[in-house]
Amino acid sequence: MVEKTLFTKTISLKSYGILSDKVNYQLDPEELQEICVKKGMGKTASSGALAINTGEFTGRSPKDRFIVKDDITRDKVWWGDINIPFAPSDFDRLYNDVTAYLSDKEVYARDAFACADPEYRMNIRVINEFPWSNLFAYNMFLRPDTDDLLDFDPEWIVVNAPGFYADPAVHNTRQHNFAILNFSRKIALIGGTGYTGEIKKGIFSALNFILPVFKNTLPMHCSANVGEAGDTAIFFGLSGTGKTTLSADPDRRLIGDDEHGWTSRNTVFNFEGGCYAKVINLSEENEPDIYNAIRQGALLENVIMDDNGVVDYSDTSITQNTRVSYPIDHIRNIQRPSIGANPKNIFFLTADAFGVLPPISKLTPGQAAYHFISGYTAKVAGTEAGVNEPVPSFSACFGAPFMPLHPVAYAEMLSEKMKEAGVSVWLINTGWTGGPYGVGSRMKLKYTRAMINAALEGKLGEINYENYHIHSVFGLAQPRSCPGVPADILSSRKTWNNDTGYYEKAHQLADAFKKNFTKFESGASEETKAGGPLV
C-alpha cells in the first residue's frame, strides 16, 4: 500500500494565469490512481501498478522541442536542429492560450524538488491537466516533506496540457504538439502530447544549461551506483543500451538511473526521485529489481494487459518504447541520500547492431572525450519507420536532445574531471556479437555484468600486450581475458568466423563515426580528435 500524505494545504494558480477553482494539490499516488481508474483513464495491473495509454505520442518529439531565444540564451545555446529557437512573443501568446484552456479544467498541481544535493536543489511546481501525469511527477521528482511545503516557493514551473493543440499558423510551432523552455520566465510549457517523459526532460534540460553555466557543475545523462567501499560508478548510454538495467545491481546501491550532476566539490548527485525504465521484454529473471519495482504507485505506459491485468512485456503493438516510472525507493538497494563521491569508473554503453565493437574496451582520455562527444548506438529494424537494417545513431554526450550548450563544452568538463579524479573509462558493447543484427545475437546480460564487475573490481589489469589487444580499426584496448566470460567472446572479430565480412562492417562503422565527428572538429582538442578510429 502507498502511504497517504494526510496533507491538506490548498493553493491558487491565478498568479500563473490559471483561473481554475478545481486545483487538486499534492494528492498522494493512491488518490491519483483511484481518480484515473474512475475516470476511465487507466486500469490497475495485476501487480497493483496503474497502466495508462499516452495517446498519439509514445515517445519524445525532438523536432517540436524549442528554447526561447532571449538575453539569457542568445549567445550561450548551441542553436540548430536540436535546440530550436522560439520567439519570446510567440511563447507569451502560446502560454496565455494554454493557461486560458486550463482555466476551464480540473487540474492537478504538485510541488517537488530536483537535485538531491541541497546546495543545487531546485524548487519546482508541476501543473498537469491529467491525474496520471501528476503521478508521473510524483514518481520522478524528489518529494518534499510536509514541513518543506508550508512555505514552498517554486523557482520553475511546468505547465503540462496534453489536450491543448497549438495552431502552427497562430503560435509558430511546427505542429500541434510542443515542449518549450523559457529561461527568463522559468517555465517549461508542454502541450499536445501525453508522453510523460517530456515533463522530466523539460526540467532536466533546464538544469543542463543552468548547472554548467552558473554552478560549475557537469550535468550528465547517465545512471550511477556505489559499492560497499564507497566507489561510485557512472553509466552513460542512450535508450535501449542497458543503462537502467546495469546500474540496478543487487550488490551496489543505486544513486539514480538517468540524470546526475558532477560537482566541483567532487560529488555526484541524482537530479531525480525516481526511475523511468523501458519494459520491453522485461522479465523477473533478467531484471529482478525493475520487475519487482512495478507495484502500486508505479505508472506503466502503453503496455498490453490481458483481462486479468497481467502485462505482456513482449507485446509491442502500441510501441517498442513501453515504459514504467516508479519512486526510487521501489528499488531495494539504494543510496540515501542520492549522492556519491567522485567516480572510480565510467562506462559508455552502446548497443552496436553492426556487431563490430568489442564487448568491453578501456579508453584513453582522448578516446573517452571522442566517444562521449559521439554518443554512439545503433537503430535496428522495427524501431522506426523505414529502418530495415542497422543504422548508426549518434547523440552527442549520450543525450544531445537535452543539452542546450555545444557538446564540446560538456566534453571538456568531463575530460577535465576524469583526469582530476584518475577515473577509468570503459566502452561497453551491449549489442550484437557473432555478426550484425539479423545474423548474430545480442550479447548475454550475464557476460556484460561479468565484464563490468571485473572492471569495478580491478581484475582486468594494466594496458599492456600481455593483458590487452589493440583493435586495428578503432584503436581500442580489448582485454584478452575476463573472469566469467569465455575468451572467444572478448574478440568481436573472432565471434564472426568471417574476417572479410567483419572488417567490411568495421570500416563502414568507422566511416560513420568520422563523418559524424566533422561537425565537432573545429572545437575539439588534438587529443580528442586523435581518439577516433585509426582508419
N, C-alpha and C positions, 0 to 999 in steps of 0.2 A: 504493500500500500504506500502511496505517496503521502507524506505528512502535510497536513493543511497548515498554512501560514498564520491563520487567525488574524490577518492584518486588515484593518477597516478604514484606513485613510482614503479619502477621495481627492481627486484633482480636477481642475478645469484645463481645457486645452484651448481656451479662447485666445490666449496670447499668441498662439500659433495660427490663428485664423480658423480653427476648427470649432464650430459652434454647437456641436452635438451635446445634448444633455444626457446621453446614454454612454457614459465612459466607464468601462469595466477596468478597474485599476488593480494591477498586481494580483490577478487571480492565480490560484495555485494550479498545477498541472491536472489534478483530478477534476477540478471545476471546468477547465478548458476542454478536457476530453469529453466530459458529460455534455457540454454545450454542443460540441461538434457532432456527437452521435445523435442528440435530439434534433438538431437542425438538418440531419442527413448529409453532413459534410464529410463524414468519415465513419469507419467501423472499427470495432475493437477486435484485434487479432487474438488468437488463442494464447499468445504469450502475455496478453494484457496491454500491449502497445496499441497506440492509435494509428490506424492506416488511412492515409488520405491520397487523393489524386491532385496533382498540382495544375492539371489542365493542359492548355496548349503548350506551355513551356515546361520541359522536364530537365532543363539544364540552363546554364547561363547563355546570354545572347551578347557576345563581345562587341558586335557592331552597333549595339544600342546602349553602350556604356559611355558616358560623357563626363567631362570635368569642366566646370565653369571657368572660363579664361578671364582672370581679373588681376589686380595688382599683386596678389599673393602668389599666383600660379604662373603668370605670364612668362617669366624668364627662368623658371625652375623646372616646369614639367616638360617631359620629353613628348612633344606633340606629334601625332601621327595616327596610324590606323588603330593603335591600342588606346592611346589617350586622346580622345576626340574632343576638340574644343566646343564649348556651348556658351552662347552669349548670356551675360547677366540678365538682360531684359527678357530674353526668352525663358530663362529659368523662373523669373518672378511671375511671368504670365502663367506658366505651367503650374507653378506651386499654388498660385491663387485658385486656379481651376480645380486642382486636386483637393485642396482644403475645403473648397465650397462643396465638392462632391461628398467628402467625408462628413460634412456638417449635417447631412441628412441621414447619416448611418449610425447604427450602434457600433462603437469602436472599442478597441482593446489596447490599453496603454500599460507599459512596463518600464520601470527604472532598473538599470543594471550598470555593471562596470565592464570595461575592457582593461586588460593588463593586470596580471597577478601581483606585480611588484607595485606597492603603494606609491613609490616615487614617480611612476609613469602612468598611474591609473587615470582612466578617462571615464567620466560620468555620462551615461547615455540614456535617453528616453526614446523608447520604441513605440510608435503608434501604428496599429495594424487594423485593417478592415476585417480580417478573418481571425477567428479564435485560434486556429491551428498555426497560423503564422506567429501568433503571440506565444504559443507553446514552444515553437522553434527558438524564439528569442530567449525564453526562459532556459532552454537547454544549452544554448550556445554562448551566452554571455555569462559573466560572473554575477552571482546572485548576492545582493546586499543583505545584511542583517536588518532586522526591524529598526534598530537604532539609526542605521545609515539612512533610512527612508524618511525619517521625521523631518529633516531639513535638506532633503536631496535637491541639489542644484545641477541640472543637466548641462553639460558643455556642448554635446552634439545631440541632435535628434534624427531619428529615422522615421520618415513618413512613408508608409507602405500601403498602397491601394491597388491590389491586383485587378479589381473590377473597373478601374478608370482607364479608358483607352484614349491616348493622345491623338490629336488630329495633326498629322505632319504639316498640312498647309497652314495651320494656325500656330502650332507650337515649335515648328522647325526641328522635329525629331525625324528619324529615318522611317519609322513605322509607329504602330500604336503602343508598343512597349518601350520602356526606358529605365535606366538606372543612372542617376546624375549626382555628382558630388559638388557641393558648393562650400569652399573653404572659408570664404568671407562670412557667410551666414551660418556655417557649421551645420549643414543639413545634408543628409543622404535621402534623396527623393526617388522612390521606386513605384512604378505603375505598369499596368497592362500585362503583368506576368505574376503567376503564383509560385514560381520556383523560389523556394525559401533561401537557397544559397545566396541570392542577391542581397539579402538582408545583412548577413555577416560579412560578405565580401565588400559591401559598401563601407562599413566601419573599418575593416582591416586595410582596405585600400587607402583610406584617410590616414591611418597610422603609418602606412608605408611611405607616406610623404612627411608626416609630422615628426616621426622619430629620428630619421637621419638628418633632416634639415634643422630641427630645433632642439633635439635631445642627444645628439651624438651617439645614437643607438642604431644598430643594424637590424632592420626588420627582415624576417625570414619566413618564407612559405615552406615550413618543414614540421616534422614531428620530433619529439625529444623524449628521452628517458634517462634514468640514472640508476647505476648499480649500487650494490651494498657498500662498496668502498667510496661512494660519492662521485664516481666517474660519470660525467654526462656524455651522452651520445646524441648526435643530431642526424636526422634522416630527411634529405631533400628528395623530392620526386613529384612528378606530375600524376594526375589521376590515373589509377589503374596500375601503378608501378609497385604497390605494396607498402606505401608509407605508413598508413594506419595499421595494417596487419603486422608489420615487422617491429613497429615501436611498442605494440601491445604485447610485451614479453612477460610471462609469468614470473621470471626471475629478476626483472628490473622494474622499477617504479616509473609509471608514466607521468611525464611532466605535461604533455599535451600532444595532440595529433595533427595540428595543421598550421598554426601561426605563432611565431615566437619573436622575441627581441633579444639581442645580444648586446649588453650594455658596456659602457666604458668602465664600469666597476667590476667587470669580469664575471657577470652573472647572466644566465639565460632564463627568461620568464615567458610563461604562456600568456597569449592575448585572451584566451577563451576560457569558458567554464564548462565546455562540453566537447563532444566529438561528433563529426559528420562523416559517416563511413559509407562507402559503397557496399551493397549487399548482394551484388550479382554473384551467383553460385556460392553464397555463404553456407558454411557447414560448421557444426559444432566441433567436428574432429579437427579441421584445419585452422579455425579461428574461434576458439572457445571463448575468449574474452569478449569479443564483439557479439557473438551469438548470445551469450548469457546476459549481455547488457540490454538486449531487446526485451524489455518488460514494461510494466505500467510506468508511464512518464516518458517513454521513448516515442518518437514520431517516425513512422515508416512512410516512405514516399514512393508512389507509383509501382507498388508490388501487386502481385496477383495472389488472392487467397481463395480457398475453397469455402463451401458453405459452413464449415466448422471453424473458420478463421485461421486455418493452417496456411502459412505462406509458402508458396513455391518459389524459392530464391533462384531457380534456374530459368524461370519464365521471364522473358524479356519482351513480351508482346507489347507493352507500353513503351519501355525504353531500356537500354542497357545501363542507363545511369540511375538504377534503383538505389535508394539511399535510406539511411536511418540517422536521426540525431538523438542524442541522449546526454544527460549530465555526466560530467567526467567521473563522478563518484559511483556511476553504474559499473565502472571498471574496478575490479577488486584491489589491484595493486597500484596505487597512485601516490605521487609525491605531494605532500601537504606542507606548506603552500606550493603552488606550481612554479617553483623556482629551483634552478640548479646552478652549479658552479661552471667555470669555463669548461667547454667540451674537450675531451681527450681524443674523440674520434668523430669524424664526419663522414656520412655515407651519401653518395649521389646515386639514386636509384633510377634505372632506366629499363623499360620493357622493350628490348631490341627485337623487333619482329623480323629483322634480317638474319638474326642468329649468328652474328659475327663478333660482337664484343665479348670479351672474356667474362665469365660469371663473377669474378672478382679481380680487381687490379688496384695497385697502390699508386696514387698520383703525386707528382712533384707539385710544388706551389704554382708553377706556371700552368701545368695541366689542370690543376684544380680551378684556377681562375678561368681558363679556356672552357672547361666543361660546365662551369657554373654559368658563364655568360651564354653558352649554347643552350643548356637546358633541354637535352635530347630525350625523346622517347619515340615510339612509332605508333601510328594508327594502323589497325588491322581491318580486314574485310568485315563489313557489317556495322562498324562503329559510326560511320557517317554515310549518307547517300553518295553513291558514286565511288566509294572506296572498295576496290575489288582485290587489291594486293597490298602488301605493306607499303606505307608511305612515311618517310621521315617527318617527325613533328618536333619543332624547336620552340621553346618558350623560355626566353631569357630569364635567368635567375630562378628557374623552375617555378615561375609564377608571373610571367610578363603581363597578363591581363590585370594584375593588381598592383603593378609597380609604376607609379607616376614619374619617377626620375629615370634618367638614362641608365641602362643596365650596367654600364661601366662604373658608375658611381657606387652601386651596390657591390659589384665585384671587387673594386679596390678596397672597400671597407672590409669585406670578407677576407681578402688576401692578407691585409694588414693584421687582422685579428688572429688569423690562423698562424701567422708567423710568430706573433707575440705569445700565443698560447702553446706553441710547439705541437699543434694538433696533427694527427694522422688523417689523411683524406683518402677515401676508397670509392671506386666506381663499381657498383653492383648491377649486374645484368639479371633482372628477374624475368626476362623474356624468354626467347627461344634458344634451344640447343639441338644439335643434330641436323640442322637445316633451318631455312626460313619458315615463317608461318605457312601452314598448309603442307609442309614436308616434315619439319622437326616437331618437337614437343616443348611445352612450357617447362621451364626449369622447376624442379620439385622444390616445394617450400622448405622441406626438411634440409635440403642441401644449402639453400640460401641462408637459412637460420644458422647452420653449422659454420658457414663461412664468416658470417657476421660475428658469431660468438668467438671464433678463433681470432678475428681481428681485435675484438674487445679485450680478449684475454692475453694479447701479445704473443700468440702462438705461430705467427706467420713469418717471423724473423726479419732481419735487415735485408735491404735490397742488395743482392749480390748474385753472381752467376749460379752459386750453389742453391740459392733459395728461390730465385725468380728467373723467368724468361721474358725478354722484351719483345712485345708484339711488333712484327715487321711493318705493319701498315699504320697503326695508331700510336706506336711508341710506348704502350702501356706495360707496366711491370706486372706480370702474372705469376702468382705463387705456383711453384711446382708441386706442392703438396699441402693438404689441409686436413686436419683431423675430422673424421666423419664424412669425408667427401671422396669418392673414387677419383684417382689421379687423372683418368681419361676425361672426366667431366670438366676439369680445370682448364683444358685447352679447347676452346671453341672450334678450332680448326680440326682437331682430331675427331671430334664428335661427328663431323660431316662425312668422313670417309670419301671425300671428293675435293681434293685440293684446288683443282681448277675452278669448280663452282664456288668454293668458299672465297677464294681471292677475288673473283669477279664481283661478288656481293660486297666484300670488304672495301674494294676500291670504289664501288658505287656509293656506299655509305660515307666513305672518307670525302668524296667529292661533294656530297650533300652538306657535310659539316663545313667544308671550306667555303662553299657558296653562301651558306647562311651567315658565316662569320664576317663576310666582306663589309656588312653594314656597321660592324663594331670596330673594324681595324684602326680607323683614324684615331680613336680614343684609347686604344689598348696599348699596354706596355710591350716592349720587345719580349720580355719573359713570358707574358701571356700569349702572344702570337706564336711563340715557339712551342707552346703546349698543345698545339693541334696535331693532326695526322702528319706522318713523316712523308707521305707521298703526295 
